Amino acid sequence: MSTGIVVRRLGPAAYADLGPVFAELARHALEPNPHMAPAAVSAATTLVPEDEIVVLCAWLSEALDFEQLVGIWAFRRVKGWRSGFSPALASPLVPLYEVSSLPVLDRDHAAEAARALMRYLRASRDLPHRLLLPLLPLDGPCHAALAEACRQTGSAISTYERWVRPVMIPRPEDSFESYLRRALGSAYKKRMQQFRAVAKQGALTFRRNRGRSALEALDAFLALEASGWKGEAGTAIACLPADAAYIRRLAELCANDDTLLIDTLLHDGRAIAMGLLVESGNRRHFLKIAYDETQSRHSPGRTLTIAMLQADFNGTPPAFFDSGAGEGVDAGTYVWGERREMANAIIRVGPGRPGAAQAAALSRMWLRRLREAVRARSARAASGRPPA
């Protein structure tokens, strides 16, 4: 029997049944992406109408009546100012809390799966031929497979805003100390002095909750985030009913899959910082951090990340840790030592010229640069410094 890859389109309800199949794909993926998981897609329906969600599944037929899932890419149909008011497909579904626009590809069939997904998109007459990918990594084997699939289908990737995201890629010989020394460089001594100073001022303990236990800690996390300036400004998750419903649903479904974690740093028994994380395959992804602003003298956020690293290396650290840091975040505030280049990208599926979506992205990029230049000039004027 001949083998081949076929792509089928699913809605979120049908895709929800593929949890175990997706988990197996994630274990063999080039780059696991938890926000392509059935749990994440199901949770997204609290914010996104189901009829706007398109999940493409690439299946490899190897024997009679047997298929292997070798690729997943979930999109949302959009038509607004970000797409130049022309129809487009956007990935991930909820970019505010998500970490990557990449599809999930089986490492042994990545090239064929990426090519099959792009060919399906190109041949589809009822799907837009513009892909909005606001969180696209520009390095790594999955991006390489996608770029080659674009080349083979006459498609083109255009990138706009770029930034670097802190990540952790431990070496086999790494320990907690050796990794931090490499990651922090000359700042290692100062950061560890600060870390130890916090412990001298009270009992410092670290707690990692997983699965259902992590779900039980979610209310404490949301309350801690809302206790500071985000709560006062109304931007904390708990202050946004739709976002809170999404996070609660995502946490519940990930807890059921045992892929939800909440890390807590306690000082004299009081939580001063918490991290919300999800896992997929051999990767861990940081979604949100919350900390007690009254304890700012202890640098609770940075202290938490050091404690997280210590816990990781006391066991088996993830092969890849994604900080999830967005554009505009200072990478130097994190303790993870590696960097990944990210971009707001658009794929034109098939041959053609740049369209309204590309024009909108270019306009947004230049408007943001102009705004940043005006802010910088205003800051220099306020400080009395001469213009650069």
TORKOL-4160 file (C-alpha; in steps of 0.2 Angstrom, whole numbers, padded with zeros to 4 digits, m for minus):
388
<pt num="1" X="0000" Y="0000" Z="0000"/>
<pt num="2" X="0007" Y="0017" Z="m0004"/>
<pt num="3" X="0009" Y="0030" Z="0010"/>
<pt num="4" X="0004" Y="0048" Z="0009"/>
<pt num="5" X="m0001" Y="0063" Z="0019"/>
<pt num="6" X="m0019" Y="0069" Z="0019"/>
<pt num="7" X="m0025" Y="0085" Z="0027"/>
<pt num="8" X="m0043" Y="0086" Z="0035"/>
<pt num="9" X="m0051" Y="0101" Z="0042"/>
<pt num="10" X="m0060" Y="0100" Z="0059"/>
<pt num="11" X="m0070" Y="0111" Z="0070"/>
<pt num="12" X="m0066" Y="0113" Z="0088"/>
<pt num="13" X="m0079" Y="0101" Z="0094"/>
<pt num="14" X="m0073" Y="0087" Z="0083"/>
<pt num="15" X="m0055" Y="0091" Z="0087"/>
<pt num="16" X="m0058" Y="0090" Z="0106"/>
<pt num="17" X="m0058" Y="0071" Z="0105"/>
<pt num="18" X="m0040" Y="0071" Z="0099"/>
<pt num="19" X="m0032" Y="0075" Z="0115"/>
<pt num="20" X="m0022" Y="0058" Z="0117"/>
<pt num="21" X="m0018" Y="0058" Z="0099"/>
<pt num="22" X="m0011" Y="0076" Z="0100"/>
<pt num="23" X="m0001" Y="0072" Z="0116"/>
<pt num="24" X="0007" Y="0058" Z="0106"/>
<pt num="25" X="0011" Y="0070" Z="0092"/>
<pt num="26" X="0018" Y="0082" Z="0105"/>
<pt num="27" X="0030" Y="0069" Z="0111"/>
<pt num="28" X="0038" Y="0067" Z="0094"/>
<pt num="29" X="0036" Y="0085" Z="0088"/>
<pt num="30" X="0050" Y="0096" Z="0081"/>
<pt num="31" X="0043" Y="0110" Z="0093"/>
<pt num="32" X="0028" Y="0106" Z="0104"/>
<pt num="33" X="0016" Y="0120" Z="0105"/>
<pt num="34" X="0003" Y="0119" Z="0119"/>
<pt num="35" X="m0009" Y="0131" Z="0111"/>
<pt num="36" X="m0012" Y="0120" Z="0096"/>
<pt num="37" X="m0018" Y="0107" Z="0108"/>
<pt num="38" X="m0037" Y="0102" Z="0109"/>
<pt num="39" X="m0037" Y="0109" Z="0127"/>
<pt num="40" X="m0032" Y="0126" Z="0121"/>
<pt num="41" X="m0043" Y="0126" Z="0106"/>
<pt num="42" X="m0058" Y="0121" Z="0116"/>
<pt num="43" X="m0054" Y="0135" Z="0129"/>
<pt num="44" X="m0052" Y="0148" Z="0115"/>
<pt num="45" X="m0071" Y="0145" Z="0111"/>
<pt num="46" X="m0075" Y="0156" Z="0126"/>
<pt num="47" X="m0068" Y="0171" Z="0117"/>
<pt num="48" X="m0069" Y="0165" Z="0098"/>
<pt num="49" X="m0085" Y="0159" Z="0090"/>
<pt num="50" X="m0083" Y="0141" Z="0085"/>
<pt num="51" X="m0087" Y="0144" Z="0067"/>
<pt num="52" X="m0072" Y="0156" Z="0065"/>
<pt num="53" X="m0060" Y="0142" Z="0071"/>
<pt num="54" X="m0052" Y="0131" Z="0058"/>
<pt num="55" X="m0040" Y="0116" Z="0063"/>
<pt num="56" X="m0030" Y="0108" Z="0050"/>
<pt num="57" X="m0024" Y="0090" Z="0054"/>
<pt num="58" X="m0011" Y="0081" Z="0043"/>
<pt num="59" X="m0013" Y="0062" Z="0044"/>
<pt num="60" X="0000" Y="0050" Z="0037"/>
<pt num="61" X="m0007" Y="0034" Z="0031"/>
<pt num="62" X="0005" Y="0019" Z="0033"/>
<pt num="63" X="m0006" Y="0004" Z="0033"/>
<pt num="64" X="m0023" Y="m0001" Z="0030"/>
<pt num="65" X="m0035" Y="0007" Z="0042"/>
<pt num="66" X="m0021" Y="0015" Z="0052"/>
<pt num="67" X="m0016" Y="0034" Z="0052"/>
<pt num="68" X="m0004" Y="0044" Z="0062"/>
<pt num="69" X="m0006" Y="0062" Z="0066"/>
<pt num="70" X="0009" Y="0071" Z="0059"/>
<pt num="71" X="0004" Y="0090" Z="0059"/>
<pt num="72" X="m0008" Y="0102" Z="0067"/>
<pt num="73" X="m0011" Y="0120" Z="0063"/>
<pt num="74" X="m0026" Y="0130" Z="0071"/>
<pt num="75" X="m0032" Y="0146" Z="0064"/>
<pt num="76" X="m0045" Y="0159" Z="0067"/>
<pt num="77" X="m0054" Y="0168" Z="0053"/>
<pt num="78" X="m0052" Y="0186" Z="0055"/>
<pt num="79" X="m0057" Y="0202" Z="0045"/>
<pt num="80" X="m0052" Y="0219" Z="0053"/>
<pt num="81" X="m0039" Y="0232" Z="0054"/>
<pt num="82" X="m0025" Y="0220" Z="0057"/>
<pt num="83" X="m0029" Y="0211" Z="0041"/>
<pt num="84" X="m0032" Y="0227" Z="0031"/>
<pt num="85" X="m0051" Y="0223" Z="0032"/>
<pt num="86" X="m0048" Y="0209" Z="0020"/>
<pt num="87" X="m0051" Y="0190" Z="0025"/>
<pt num="88" X="m0036" Y="0181" Z="0033"/>
<pt num="89" X="m0032" Y="0167" Z="0045"/>
<pt num="90" X="m0024" Y="0171" Z="0061"/>
<pt num="91" X="m0013" Y="0159" Z="0072"/>
<pt num="92" X="m0013" Y="0157" Z="0087"/>
<pt num="93" X="m0031" Y="0159" Z="0091"/>
<pt num="94" X="m0029" Y="0170" Z="0107"/>
<pt num="95" X="m0012" Y="0179" Z="0105"/>
<pt num="96" X="m0013" Y="0189" Z="0121"/>
<pt num="97" X="m0008" Y="0174" Z="0132"/>
<pt num="98" X="m0001" Y="0162" Z="0119"/>
<pt num="99" X="0017" Y="0158" Z="0114"/>
<pt num="100" X="0019" Y="0153" Z="0096"/>
<pt num="101" X="0011" Y="0154" Z="0079"/>
<pt num="102" X="0020" Y="0138" Z="0073"/>
<pt num="103" X="0011" Y="0122" Z="0068"/>
<pt num="104" X="0015" Y="0106" Z="0077"/>
<pt num="105" X="0025" Y="0094" Z="0066"/>
<pt num="106" X="0031" Y="0077" Z="0069"/>
<pt num="107" X="0050" Y="0077" Z="0068"/>
<pt num="108" X="0051" Y="0062" Z="0057"/>
<pt num="109" X="0039" Y="0069" Z="0044"/>
<pt num="110" X="0040" Y="0088" Z="0047"/>
<pt num="111" X="0045" Y="0092" Z="0029"/>
<pt num="112" X="0030" Y="0082" Z="0021"/>
<pt num="113" X="0018" Y="0088" Z="0034"/>
<pt num="114" X="0022" Y="0106" Z="0032"/>
<pt num="115" X="0021" Y="0105" Z="0013"/>
<pt num="116" X="0004" Y="0096" Z="0014"/>
<pt num="117" X="m0003" Y="0109" Z="0026"/>
<pt num="118" X="0003" Y="0123" Z="0014"/>
<pt num="119" X="m0003" Y="0114" Z="m0002"/>
<pt num="120" X="m0020" Y="0112" Z="0007"/>
<pt num="121" X="m0021" Y="0130" Z="0011"/>
<pt num="122" X="m0016" Y="0135" Z="m0007"/>
<pt num="123" X="m0029" Y="0123" Z="m0015"/>
<pt num="124" X="m0043" Y="0129" Z="m0003"/>
<pt num="125" X="m0056" Y="0140" Z="m0012"/>
<pt num="126" X="m0066" Y="0144" Z="0004"/>
<pt num="127" X="m0051" Y="0149" Z="0015"/>
<pt num="128" X="m0041" Y="0166" Z="0014"/>
<pt num="129" X="m0024" Y="0165" Z="0007"/>
<pt num="130" X="m0016" Y="0177" Z="0020"/>
<pt num="131" X="m0010" Y="0170" Z="0036"/>
<pt num="132" X="m0007" Y="0182" Z="0051"/>
<pt num="133" X="0006" Y="0175" Z="0062"/>
<pt num="134" X="0010" Y="0188" Z="0076"/>
<pt num="135" X="0021" Y="0177" Z="0086"/>
<pt num="136" X="0032" Y="0168" Z="0074"/>
<pt num="137" X="0049" Y="0161" Z="0079"/>
<pt num="138" X="0062" Y="0165" Z="0066"/>
<pt num="139" X="0074" Y="0151" Z="0071"/>
<pt num="140" X="0073" Y="0132" Z="0074"/>
<pt num="141" X="0069" Y="0117" Z="0064"/>
<pt num="142" X="0050" Y="0120" Z="0063"/>
<pt num="143" X="0052" Y="0137" Z="0056"/>
<pt num="144" X="0065" Y="0130" Z="0043"/>
<pt num="145" X="0052" Y="0117" Z="0038"/>
<pt num="146" X="0038" Y="0130" Z="0036"/>
<pt num="147" X="0050" Y="0141" Z="0026"/>
<pt num="148" X="0054" Y="0127" Z="0014"/>
<pt num="149" X="0036" Y="0122" Z="0012"/>
<pt num="150" X="0032" Y="0140" Z="0008"/>
<pt num="151" X="0046" Y="0140" Z="m0005"/>
<pt num="152" X="0039" Y="0124" Z="m0013"/>
<pt num="153" X="0022" Y="0131" Z="m0014"/>
<pt num="154" X="0026" Y="0148" Z="m0021"/>
<pt num="155" X="0021" Y="0156" Z="m0005"/>
<pt num="156" X="0031" Y="0170" Z="0004"/>
<pt num="157" X="0034" Y="0175" Z="0022"/>
<pt num="158" X="0035" Y="0194" Z="0026"/>
<pt num="159" X="0041" Y="0199" Z="0043"/>
<pt num="160" X="0038" Y="0216" Z="0052"/>
<pt num="161" X="0041" Y="0220" Z="0070"/>
<pt num="162" X="0055" Y="0209" Z="0078"/>
<pt num="163" X="0061" Y="0206" Z="0095"/>
<pt num="164" X="0070" Y="0193" Z="0105"/>
<pt num="165" X="0062" Y="0182" Z="0118"/>
<pt num="166" X="0072" Y="0174" Z="0133"/>
<pt num="167" X="0072" Y="0155" Z="0133"/>
<pt num="168" X="0081" Y="0141" Z="0142"/>
<pt num="169" X="0090" Y="0127" Z="0132"/>
<pt num="170" X="0100" Y="0118" Z="0145"/>
<pt num="171" X="0115" Y="0107" Z="0141"/>
<pt num="172" X="0116" Y="0089" Z="0146"/>
<pt num="173" X="0130" Y="0093" Z="0158"/>
<pt num="174" X="0122" Y="0108" Z="0166"/>
<pt num="175" X="0118" Y="0110" Z="0184"/>
<pt num="176" X="0108" Y="0124" Z="0192"/>
<pt num="177" X="0124" Y="0134" Z="0196"/>
<pt num="178" X="0133" Y="0131" Z="0180"/>
<pt num="179" X="0118" Y="0136" Z="0170"/>
<pt num="180" X="0115" Y="0152" Z="0180"/>
<pt num="181" X="0133" Y="0157" Z="0178"/>
<pt num="182" X="0132" Y="0155" Z="0160"/>
<pt num="183" X="0115" Y="0164" Z="0158"/>
<pt num="184" X="0119" Y="0178" Z="0170"/>
<pt num="185" X="0137" Y="0181" Z="0166"/>
<pt num="186" X="0145" Y="0195" Z="0176"/>
<pt num="187" X="0128" Y="0198" Z="0185"/>
<pt num="188" X="0128" Y="0180" Z="0192"/>
<pt num="189" X="0137" Y="0186" Z="0209"/>
<pt num="190" X="0125" Y="0200" Z="0212"/>
<pt num="191" X="0109" Y="0191" Z="0208"/>
<pt num="192" X="0114" Y="0176" Z="0219"/>
<pt num="193" X="0118" Y="0188" Z="0233"/>
<pt num="194" X="0101" Y="0196" Z="0231"/>
<pt num="195" X="0093" Y="0179" Z="0231"/>
<pt num="196" X="0102" Y="0173" Z="0247"/>
<pt num="197" X="0098" Y="0190" Z="0255"/>
<pt num="198" X="0079" Y="0187" Z="0253"/>
<pt num="199" X="0081" Y="0170" Z="0262"/>
<pt num="200" X="0091" Y="0178" Z="0276"/>
<pt num="201" X="0076" Y="0190" Z="0280"/>
<pt num="202" X="0063" Y="0176" Z="0282"/>
<pt num="203" X="0060" Y="0158" Z="0277"/>
<pt num="204" X="0060" Y="0157" Z="0258"/>
<pt num="205" X="0051" Y="0141" Z="0251"/>
<pt num="206" X="0046" Y="0136" Z="0234"/>
<pt num="207" X="0030" Y="0126" Z="0229"/>
<pt num="208" X="0026" Y="0118" Z="0213"/>
<pt num="209" X="0008" Y="0112" Z="0210"/>
<pt num="210" X="0003" Y="0102" Z="0195"/>
<pt num="211" X="m0013" Y="0096" Z="0187"/>
<pt num="212" X="m0028" Y="0097" Z="0199"/>
<pt num="213" X="m0018" Y="0104" Z="0213"/>
<pt num="214" X="m0012" Y="0118" Z="0201"/>
<pt num="215" X="m0030" Y="0121" Z="0197"/>
<pt num="216" X="m0034" Y="0123" Z="0215"/>
<pt num="217" X="m0021" Y="0136" Z="0216"/>
<pt num="218" X="m0028" Y="0147" Z="0202"/>
<pt num="219" X="m0039" Y="0158" Z="0212"/>
<pt num="220" X="m0024" Y="0163" Z="0223"/>
<pt num="221" X="m0014" Y="0167" Z="0207"/>
<pt num="222" X="m0028" Y="0178" Z="0200"/>
<pt num="223" X="m0030" Y="0187" Z="0217"/>
<pt num="224" X="m0011" Y="0190" Z="0218"/>
<pt num="225" X="m0011" Y="0198" Z="0201"/>
<pt num="226" X="m0026" Y="0209" Z="0204"/>
<pt num="227" X="m0019" Y="0215" Z="0221"/>
<pt num="228" X="m0007" Y="0227" Z="0212"/>
<pt num="229" X="m0007" Y="0240" Z="0199"/>
<pt num="230" X="m0015" Y="0229" Z="0186"/>
<pt num="231" X="m0030" Y="0227" Z="0197"/>
<pt num="232" X="m0030" Y="0246" Z="0200"/>
<pt num="233" X="m0029" Y="0249" Z="0181"/>
<pt num="234" X="m0042" Y="0235" Z="0177"/>
<pt num="235" X="m0030" Y="0225" Z="0166"/>
<pt num="236" X="m0028" Y="0210" Z="0178"/>
<pt num="237" X="m0036" Y="0194" Z="0172"/>
<pt num="238" X="m0048" Y="0194" Z="0186"/>
<pt num="239" X="m0055" Y="0211" Z="0181"/>
<pt num="240" X="m0058" Y="0205" Z="0163"/>
<pt num="241" X="m0073" Y="0193" Z="0164"/>
<pt num="242" X="m0070" Y="0186" Z="0146"/>
<pt num="243" X="m0051" Y="0184" Z="0149"/>
<pt num="244" X="m0055" Y="0176" Z="0166"/>
<pt num="245" X="m0067" Y="0163" Z="0158"/>
<pt num="246" X="m0054" Y="0159" Z="0145"/>
<pt num="247" X="m0040" Y="0156" Z="0158"/>
<pt num="248" X="m0051" Y="0146" Z="0169"/>
<pt num="249" X="m0056" Y="0135" Z="0155"/>
<pt num="250" X="m0039" Y="0133" Z="0149"/>
<pt num="251" X="m0033" Y="0129" Z="0166"/>
<pt num="252" X="m0046" Y="0116" Z="0169"/>
<pt num="253" X="m0043" Y="0107" Z="0153"/>
<pt num="254" X="m0024" Y="0107" Z="0155"/>
<pt num="255" X="m0026" Y="0101" Z="0173"/>
<pt num="256" X="m0036" Y="0086" Z="0166"/>
<pt num="257" X="m0022" Y="0083" Z="0154"/>
<pt num="258" X="m0009" Y="0085" Z="0168"/>
<pt num="259" X="m0001" Y="0099" Z="0159"/>
<pt num="260" X="m0005" Y="0114" Z="0170"/>
<pt num="261" X="0008" Y="0120" Z="0183"/>
<pt num="262" X="0008" Y="0134" Z="0196"/>
<pt num="263" X="0024" Y="0139" Z="0204"/>
<pt num="264" X="0023" Y="0149" Z="0220"/>
<pt num="265" X="0037" Y="0158" Z="0230"/>
<pt num="266" X="0033" Y="0160" Z="0249"/>
<pt num="267" X="0042" Y="0171" Z="0261"/>
<pt num="268" X="0038" Y="0167" Z="0279"/>
<pt num="269" X="0023" Y="0157" Z="0272"/>
<pt num="270" X="0016" Y="0172" Z="0262"/>
<pt num="271" X="0015" Y="0170" Z="0243"/>
<pt num="272" X="0025" Y="0184" Z="0235"/>
<pt num="273" X="0026" Y="0178" Z="0217"/>
<pt num="274" X="0017" Y="0165" Z="0207"/>
<pt num="275" X="0019" Y="0159" Z="0189"/>
<pt num="276" X="0006" Y="0151" Z="0178"/>
<pt num="277" X="0014" Y="0138" Z="0166"/>
<pt num="278" X="0008" Y="0124" Z="0154"/>
<pt num="279" X="0018" Y="0109" Z="0147"/>
<pt num="280" X="0018" Y="0101" Z="0130"/>
<pt num="281" X="0030" Y="0086" Z="0126"/>
<pt num="282" X="0047" Y="0090" Z="0133"/>
<pt num="283" X="0044" Y="0109" Z="0134"/>
<pt num="284" X="0037" Y="0121" Z="0146"/>
<pt num="285" X="0029" Y="0138" Z="0143"/>
<pt num="286" X="0027" Y="0153" Z="0155"/>
<pt num="287" X="0010" Y="0161" Z="0152"/>
<pt num="288" X="0009" Y="0174" Z="0166"/>
<pt num="289" X="0017" Y="0180" Z="0182"/>
<pt num="290" X="0010" Y="0188" Z="0197"/>
<pt num="291" X="0019" Y="0196" Z="0212"/>
<pt num="292" X="0016" Y="0205" Z="0228"/>
<pt num="293" X="0021" Y="0223" Z="0224"/>
<pt num="294" X="0023" Y="0227" Z="0243"/>
<pt num="295" X="0038" Y="0215" Z="0242"/>
<pt num="296" X="0047" Y="0224" Z="0228"/>
<pt num="297" X="0062" Y="0226" Z="0239"/>
<pt num="298" X="0064" Y="0207" Z="0237"/>
<pt num="299" X="0063" Y="0207" Z="0218"/>
<pt num="300" X="0049" Y="0194" Z="0219"/>
<pt num="301" X="0048" Y="0190" Z="0201"/>
<pt num="302" X="0066" Y="0187" Z="0198"/>
<pt num="303" X="0068" Y="0178" Z="0214"/>
<pt num="304" X="0054" Y="0166" Z="0208"/>
<pt num="305" X="0062" Y="0163" Z="0192"/>
<pt num="306" X="0078" Y="0158" Z="0201"/>
<pt num="307" X="0069" Y="0147" Z="0212"/>
<pt num="308" X="0060" Y="0139" Z="0197"/>
<pt num="309" X="0077" Y="0135" Z="0189"/>
<pt num="310" X="0083" Y="0128" Z="0205"/>
<pt num="311" X="0068" Y="0116" Z="0206"/>
<pt num="312" X="0070" Y="0111" Z="0188"/>
<pt num="313" X="0088" Y="0106" Z="0190"/>
<pt num="314" X="0085" Y="0097" Z="0206"/>
<pt num="315" X="0075" Y="0085" Z="0194"/>
<pt num="316" X="0074" Y="0084" Z="0176"/>
<pt num="317" X="0073" Y="0102" Z="0167"/>
<pt num="318" X="0063" Y="0104" Z="0152"/>
<pt num="319" X="0072" Y="0102" Z="0135"/>
<pt num="320" X="0066" Y="0120" Z="0131"/>
<pt num="321" X="0058" Y="0133" Z="0142"/>
<pt num="322" X="0049" Y="0147" Z="0134"/>
<pt num="323" X="0047" Y="0163" Z="0144"/>
<pt num="324" X="0033" Y="0169" Z="0133"/>
<pt num="325" X="0040" Y="0187" Z="0134"/>
<pt num="326" X="0031" Y="0198" Z="0122"/>
<pt num="327" X="0037" Y="0212" Z="0111"/>
<pt num="328" X="0044" Y="0227" Z="0121"/>
<pt num="329" X="0048" Y="0217" Z="0136"/>
<pt num="330" X="0067" Y="0219" Z="0142"/>
<pt num="331" X="0075" Y="0202" Z="0140"/>
<pt num="332" X="0088" Y="0207" Z="0153"/>
<pt num="333" X="0075" Y="0206" Z="0167"/>
<pt num="334" X="0074" Y="0187" Z="0165"/>
<pt num="335" X="0087" Y="0174" Z="0171"/>
<pt num="336" X="0085" Y="0162" Z="0156"/>
<pt num="337" X="0101" Y="0164" Z="0146"/>
<pt num="338" X="0096" Y="0160" Z="0128"/>
<pt num="339" X="0087" Y="0171" Z="0116"/>
<pt num="340" X="0075" Y="0167" Z="0102"/>
<pt num="341" X="0071" Y="0179" Z="0088"/>
<pt num="342" X="0052" Y="0182" Z="0086"/>
<pt num="343" X="0042" Y="0192" Z="0073"/>
<pt num="344" X="0025" Y="0198" Z="0068"/>
<pt num="345" X="0024" Y="0189" Z="0051"/>
<pt num="346" X="0012" Y="0187" Z="0037"/>
<pt num="347" X="0012" Y="0172" Z="0024"/>
<pt num="348" X="0005" Y="0175" Z="0007"/>
<pt num="349" X="m0001" Y="0158" Z="0002"/>
<pt num="350" X="0003" Y="0154" Z="m0016"/>
<pt num="351" X="0010" Y="0166" Z="m0029"/>
<pt num="352" X="0004" Y="0184" Z="m0030"/>
<pt num="353" X="0008" Y="0202" Z="m0023"/>
<pt num="354" X="0008" Y="0209" Z="m0006"/>
<pt num="355" X="m0010" Y="0214" Z="m0002"/>
<pt num="356" X="m0020" Y="0224" Z="0011"/>
<pt num="357" X="m0014" Y="0213" Z="0026"/>
<pt num="358" X="0004" Y="0217" Z="0022"/>
<pt num="359" X="0000" Y="0235" Z="0020"/>
<pt num="360" X="m0009" Y="0236" Z="0037"/>
<pt num="361" X="0006" Y="0227" Z="0045"/>
<pt num="362" X="0019" Y="0239" Z="0037"/>
<pt num="363" X="0008" Y="0254" Z="0042"/>
<pt num="364" X="0007" Y="0248" Z="0060"/>
<pt num="365" X="0026" Y="0245" Z="0061"/>
<pt num="366" X="0030" Y="0263" Z="0055"/>
<pt num="367" X="0017" Y="0271" Z="0066"/>
<pt num="368" X="0024" Y="0262" Z="0081"/>
<pt num="369" X="0041" Y="0267" Z="0077"/>
<pt num="370" X="0035" Y="0285" Z="0075"/>
<pt num="371" X="0027" Y="0284" Z="0092"/>
<pt num="372" X="0042" Y="0277" Z="0100"/>
<pt num="373" X="0053" Y="0291" Z="0093"/>
<pt num="374" X="0041" Y="0304" Z="0099"/>
<pt num="375" X="0041" Y="0296" Z="0116"/>
<pt num="376" X="0060" Y="0295" Z="0116"/>
<pt num="377" X="0062" Y="0314" Z="0111"/>
<pt num="378" X="0049" Y="0319" Z="0124"/>
<pt num="379" X="0059" Y="0309" Z="0138"/>
<pt num="380" X="0075" Y="0318" Z="0132"/>
<pt num="381" X="0067" Y="0335" Z="0133"/>
<pt num="382" X="0061" Y="0331" Z="0150"/>
<pt num="383" X="0078" Y="0326" Z="0156"/>
<pt num="384" X="0086" Y="0341" Z="0148"/>
<pt num="385" X="0097" Y="0330" Z="0137"/>
<pt num="386" X="0101" Y="0336" Z="0119"/>
<pt num="387" X="0093" Y="0326" Z="0105"/>
<pt num="388" X="0102" Y="0311" Z="0099"/>
